[in-house]
Amino acid sequence: METNPAIYGKIKLNLFIFELALKAGIMRYLSISVFFCVLMMGNAYAQDAKHHGPKHIVKINLAPIFIGEIMPSYEYIINDKISMEAGIGFMTENYLQQFIEQTNAGQTRQIKFGPSFFIAARYYPYKKGEIIYCTGEIRYRNYKEVYQETGSSGGITEIDEYQQKVIPRMGIGYHLYLDDHFLIDFSTYLGLTFDKRLQFGYTDPINKTGIHFGIGIKFAYAF
């Protein structure tokens, strides 16, 4: 039986159209698959980055304002467990001490700004830059005042006074995240205070050593 050329041509054309459609479907499937693979990889990378926590945290400590210390600080997260933190600021008047001692130092003394700084190492046992941490730090504070005394002749005598504190201490803390970036850093410390103080009426500074107890309430931004 002879094959009709017209029928053969239609069959050949239909096979060609089917082959094109099949190739187009395969290409569309591959394109959609690649798109979803890229999307899932990007989402997995974002989730992984979020899971691994922040790398940098900038802070301002609110608690020491009562003792006259204004200090911002910066924490760098080195790895999943370890970080370093440092801060530099200035000292004004120890308002808490003035309130407890109920002195009238402000009537005869002029407050001057003194330096303040610290450096600390932190250990995060559970999660990088989050939850509970242990810390060890050393802190330096220097209160400065000028004592003013009016002599019998009406002249004013000024004497520079200071109170230097070196505080090595250990502590524990907790990061309370308010959202993905903002957090409050609560901490409590125990250590020693090496106090060196020069006041009017003394020719040499007085050195004292005592137990130190401190707290920290830092408002922070992590990124």
C-alpha beads as a LAMMPS data file, in Angstrom:
LAMMPS data file: protein, C-alpha beads

223 atoms
222 bonds

1 atom types
1 bond types

-500.0 500.0 xlo xhi
-500.0 500.0 ylo yhi
-500.0 500.0 zlo zhi

Masses

1 110.0

Atoms # bond

1 1 1 0.000 0.000 0.000
2 1 1 1.377 3.412 -1.015
3 1 1 1.633 6.177 1.519
4 1 1 -0.284 9.343 0.795
5 1 1 2.268 12.169 0.644
6 1 1 -0.209 14.624 2.210
7 1 1 -0.871 12.375 5.199
8 1 1 2.860 11.724 5.639
9 1 1 3.522 15.455 5.549
10 1 1 0.895 16.135 8.227
11 1 1 2.313 13.398 10.458
12 1 1 5.812 14.787 10.050
13 1 1 4.587 18.319 10.817
14 1 1 2.712 17.152 13.926
15 1 1 5.803 15.298 15.153
16 1 1 7.902 18.431 14.635
17 1 1 5.359 20.592 16.534
18 1 1 5.219 18.001 19.339
19 1 1 9.016 17.977 19.554
20 1 1 9.108 21.800 19.785
21 1 1 6.399 21.801 22.455
22 1 1 8.234 19.105 24.407
23 1 1 11.498 21.073 24.268
24 1 1 9.716 24.286 25.289
25 1 1 8.077 22.484 28.220
26 1 1 11.381 21.046 29.337
27 1 1 13.043 24.471 29.118
28 1 1 10.172 26.049 31.052
29 1 1 10.409 23.345 33.703
30 1 1 14.163 23.815 33.972
31 1 1 13.790 27.595 34.191
32 1 1 11.191 27.332 36.961
33 1 1 13.321 24.764 38.793
34 1 1 16.420 26.968 38.610
35 1 1 14.401 29.972 39.814
36 1 1 13.060 28.106 42.840
37 1 1 16.507 26.664 43.607
38 1 1 18.035 30.154 43.606
39 1 1 15.150 31.450 45.715
40 1 1 15.521 28.640 48.270
41 1 1 19.315 29.088 48.405
42 1 1 18.908 32.821 49.029
43 1 1 16.334 32.205 51.742
44 1 1 18.539 29.566 53.357
45 1 1 21.505 31.980 53.297
46 1 1 19.406 34.717 54.903
47 1 1 18.144 32.329 57.593
48 1 1 21.681 31.096 58.193
49 1 1 22.993 34.667 58.554
50 1 1 20.199 35.505 60.980
51 1 1 20.823 32.311 62.940
52 1 1 24.501 33.135 63.306
53 1 1 23.669 36.356 65.124
54 1 1 25.118 39.869 64.935
55 1 1 28.713 40.881 64.291
56 1 1 28.686 44.402 65.782
57 1 1 26.813 45.948 68.734
58 1 1 26.896 49.629 69.699
59 1 1 25.636 50.581 73.168
60 1 1 25.035 53.322 75.712
61 1 1 25.060 52.403 79.401
62 1 1 22.231 54.064 81.341
63 1 1 22.953 52.778 84.868
64 1 1 26.282 54.646 85.506
65 1 1 24.636 57.995 84.791
66 1 1 23.732 58.058 88.504
67 1 1 27.414 58.025 89.404
68 1 1 28.263 60.632 86.773
69 1 1 29.596 58.404 83.981
70 1 1 28.583 58.948 80.350
71 1 1 30.046 56.263 78.096
72 1 1 29.131 54.705 74.734
73 1 1 30.720 51.354 73.908
74 1 1 31.248 48.977 70.994
75 1 1 31.234 45.168 71.005
76 1 1 32.813 43.100 68.234
77 1 1 31.688 39.473 67.946
78 1 1 34.803 37.449 67.090
79 1 1 33.185 34.016 66.736
80 1 1 30.266 31.967 68.068
81 1 1 31.539 32.147 71.665
82 1 1 33.927 35.084 72.116
83 1 1 33.615 38.847 71.761
84 1 1 35.520 41.963 72.825
85 1 1 33.981 45.200 74.070
86 1 1 35.487 48.616 74.745
87 1 1 34.178 52.045 75.657
88 1 1 35.442 55.544 76.310
89 1 1 33.608 58.421 77.943
90 1 1 33.835 61.011 80.692
91 1 1 33.011 61.507 84.369
92 1 1 31.063 64.378 85.904
93 1 1 29.838 64.374 89.505
94 1 1 29.104 61.265 91.542
95 1 1 25.457 62.125 92.222
96 1 1 24.754 58.918 94.132
97 1 1 27.684 59.458 96.506
98 1 1 26.725 63.090 97.043
99 1 1 23.184 62.002 97.903
100 1 1 24.327 59.280 100.326
101 1 1 26.903 61.460 102.072
102 1 1 24.660 64.555 101.882
103 1 1 27.657 66.829 101.411
104 1 1 27.657 70.438 100.297
105 1 1 30.683 69.988 98.047
106 1 1 29.000 71.943 95.295
107 1 1 29.280 75.107 97.350
108 1 1 33.093 74.996 97.509
109 1 1 34.057 72.752 94.588
110 1 1 33.820 73.118 90.858
111 1 1 33.242 69.924 88.882
112 1 1 35.552 69.176 85.949
113 1 1 35.244 66.451 83.331
114 1 1 37.454 63.420 83.927
115 1 1 38.261 60.469 81.627
116 1 1 36.630 57.053 81.788
117 1 1 37.237 53.903 79.755
118 1 1 37.051 50.116 79.915
119 1 1 37.924 46.979 77.972
120 1 1 36.182 43.626 78.383
121 1 1 36.071 40.082 77.028
122 1 1 32.807 38.153 76.780
123 1 1 31.898 34.484 76.512
124 1 1 28.527 33.366 75.104
125 1 1 27.878 29.718 76.093
126 1 1 24.644 29.208 74.155
127 1 1 24.225 31.481 71.137
128 1 1 26.432 33.943 69.291
129 1 1 25.936 37.451 70.671
130 1 1 22.674 36.490 72.348
131 1 1 21.033 35.225 75.547
132 1 1 23.385 34.739 78.547
133 1 1 27.066 35.703 78.668
134 1 1 29.965 35.804 81.130
135 1 1 32.395 38.708 81.117
136 1 1 35.625 39.940 82.619
137 1 1 36.669 43.570 82.358
138 1 1 38.866 46.302 83.735
139 1 1 37.502 49.825 84.127
140 1 1 39.077 53.190 84.886
141 1 1 37.238 56.234 86.265
142 1 1 38.663 59.608 87.237
143 1 1 36.579 62.229 89.039
144 1 1 38.055 65.735 88.961
145 1 1 37.150 68.760 91.065
146 1 1 38.626 72.163 91.848
147 1 1 38.442 73.197 95.504
148 1 1 37.986 76.949 95.912
149 1 1 38.814 78.790 99.132
150 1 1 38.526 82.522 99.742
151 1 1 41.347 83.953 101.856
152 1 1 41.161 86.746 104.438
153 1 1 42.457 89.211 101.855
154 1 1 39.680 88.295 99.440
155 1 1 41.855 86.236 97.129
156 1 1 40.657 82.830 95.874
157 1 1 42.856 79.769 96.217
158 1 1 42.168 76.845 93.889
159 1 1 43.387 73.300 94.521
160 1 1 42.915 70.450 92.029
161 1 1 41.347 67.354 93.567
162 1 1 40.770 63.949 92.023
163 1 1 39.493 60.476 92.741
164 1 1 40.830 57.705 90.525
165 1 1 39.245 54.255 90.485
166 1 1 40.676 51.138 88.851
167 1 1 38.080 48.347 88.855
168 1 1 38.840 44.792 87.722
169 1 1 35.620 42.788 87.836
170 1 1 33.738 39.717 86.631
171 1 1 30.097 39.532 85.703
172 1 1 27.195 37.824 83.994
173 1 1 24.609 39.347 81.687
174 1 1 21.632 38.790 79.443
175 1 1 20.645 40.190 76.038
176 1 1 16.921 40.954 75.777
177 1 1 16.120 41.544 72.089
178 1 1 13.246 43.925 71.378
179 1 1 13.346 43.130 67.627
180 1 1 15.965 41.957 65.099
181 1 1 18.340 44.829 65.965
182 1 1 17.428 46.707 69.158
183 1 1 18.125 45.108 72.528
184 1 1 18.718 45.804 76.211
185 1 1 21.900 44.419 77.738
186 1 1 21.429 43.654 81.461
187 1 1 24.485 42.792 83.556
188 1 1 25.722 42.525 87.139
189 1 1 29.344 42.590 88.366
190 1 1 31.514 41.737 91.348
191 1 1 35.142 42.760 91.740
192 1 1 37.602 45.052 93.504
193 1 1 38.004 48.829 93.591
194 1 1 41.468 50.377 93.885
195 1 1 40.738 53.947 94.939
196 1 1 43.277 56.794 94.920
197 1 1 41.975 60.137 96.172
198 1 1 43.549 63.557 96.717
199 1 1 41.497 66.122 98.657
200 1 1 42.014 69.522 100.200
201 1 1 43.810 69.247 103.526
202 1 1 45.982 66.292 102.463
203 1 1 49.469 66.562 101.001
204 1 1 49.476 62.976 99.698
205 1 1 46.713 60.961 98.054
206 1 1 44.823 58.385 100.112
207 1 1 44.734 54.827 98.758
208 1 1 41.901 52.456 99.545
209 1 1 40.873 49.002 98.356
210 1 1 37.345 47.687 98.609
211 1 1 34.751 45.294 97.232
212 1 1 32.994 46.465 94.091
213 1 1 29.426 45.657 93.088
214 1 1 27.951 47.075 89.901
215 1 1 25.074 46.767 87.450
216 1 1 24.701 47.627 83.796
217 1 1 21.648 48.526 81.732
218 1 1 22.751 49.181 78.169
219 1 1 20.467 50.213 75.334
220 1 1 22.013 48.718 72.198
221 1 1 21.772 48.248 68.432
222 1 1 23.098 45.034 66.839
223 1 1 23.941 44.537 63.173

Bonds

1 1 1 2
2 1 2 3
3 1 3 4
4 1 4 5
5 1 5 6
6 1 6 7
7 1 7 8
8 1 8 9
9 1 9 10
10 1 10 11
11 1 11 12
12 1 12 13
13 1 13 14
14 1 14 15
15 1 15 16
16 1 16 17
17 1 17 18
18 1 18 19
19 1 19 20
20 1 20 21
21 1 21 22
22 1 22 23
23 1 23 24
24 1 24 25
25 1 25 26
26 1 26 27
27 1 27 28
28 1 28 29
29 1 29 30
30 1 30 31
31 1 31 32
32 1 32 33
33 1 33 34
34 1 34 35
35 1 35 36
36 1 36 37
37 1 37 38
38 1 38 39
39 1 39 40
40 1 40 41
41 1 41 42
42 1 42 43
43 1 43 44
44 1 44 45
45 1 45 46
46 1 46 47
47 1 47 48
48 1 48 49
49 1 49 50
50 1 50 51
51 1 51 52
52 1 52 53
53 1 53 54
54 1 54 55
55 1 55 56
56 1 56 57
57 1 57 58
58 1 58 59
59 1 59 60
60 1 60 61
61 1 61 62
62 1 62 63
63 1 63 64
64 1 64 65
65 1 65 66
66 1 66 67
67 1 67 68
68 1 68 69
69 1 69 70
70 1 70 71
71 1 71 72
72 1 72 73
73 1 73 74
74 1 74 75
75 1 75 76
76 1 76 77
77 1 77 78
78 1 78 79
79 1 79 80
80 1 80 81
81 1 81 82
82 1 82 83
83 1 83 84
84 1 84 85
85 1 85 86
86 1 86 87
87 1 87 88
88 1 88 89
89 1 89 90
90 1 90 91
91 1 91 92
92 1 92 93
93 1 93 94
94 1 94 95
95 1 95 96
96 1 96 97
97 1 97 98
98 1 98 99
99 1 99 100
100 1 100 101
101 1 101 102
102 1 102 103
103 1 103 104
104 1 104 105
105 1 105 106
106 1 106 107
107 1 107 108
108 1 108 109
109 1 109 110
110 1 110 111
111 1 111 112
112 1 112 113
113 1 113 114
114 1 114 115
115 1 115 116
116 1 116 117
117 1 117 118
118 1 118 119
119 1 119 120
120 1 120 121
121 1 121 122
122 1 122 123
123 1 123 124
124 1 124 125
125 1 125 126
126 1 126 127
127 1 127 128
128 1 128 129
129 1 129 130
130 1 130 131
131 1 131 132
132 1 132 133
133 1 133 134
134 1 134 135
135 1 135 136
136 1 136 137
137 1 137 138
138 1 138 139
139 1 139 140
140 1 140 141
141 1 141 142
142 1 142 143
143 1 143 144
144 1 144 145
145 1 145 146
146 1 146 147
147 1 147 148
148 1 148 149
149 1 149 150
150 1 150 151
151 1 151 152
152 1 152 153
153 1 153 154
154 1 154 155
155 1 155 156
156 1 156 157
157 1 157 158
158 1 158 159
159 1 159 160
160 1 160 161
161 1 161 162
162 1 162 163
163 1 163 164
164 1 164 165
165 1 165 166
166 1 166 167
167 1 167 168
168 1 168 169
169 1 169 170
170 1 170 171
171 1 171 172
172 1 172 173
173 1 173 174
174 1 174 175
175 1 175 176
176 1 176 177
177 1 177 178
178 1 178 179
179 1 179 180
180 1 180 181
181 1 181 182
182 1 182 183
183 1 183 184
184 1 184 185
185 1 185 186
186 1 186 187
187 1 187 188
188 1 188 189
189 1 189 190
190 1 190 191
191 1 191 192
192 1 192 193
193 1 193 194
194 1 194 195
195 1 195 196
196 1 196 197
197 1 197 198
198 1 198 199
199 1 199 200
200 1 200 201
201 1 201 202
202 1 202 203
203 1 203 204
204 1 204 205
205 1 205 206
206 1 206 207
207 1 207 208
208 1 208 209
209 1 209 210
210 1 210 211
211 1 211 212
212 1 212 213
213 1 213 214
214 1 214 215
215 1 215 216
216 1 216 217
217 1 217 218
218 1 218 219
219 1 219 220
220 1 220 221
221 1 221 222
222 1 222 223
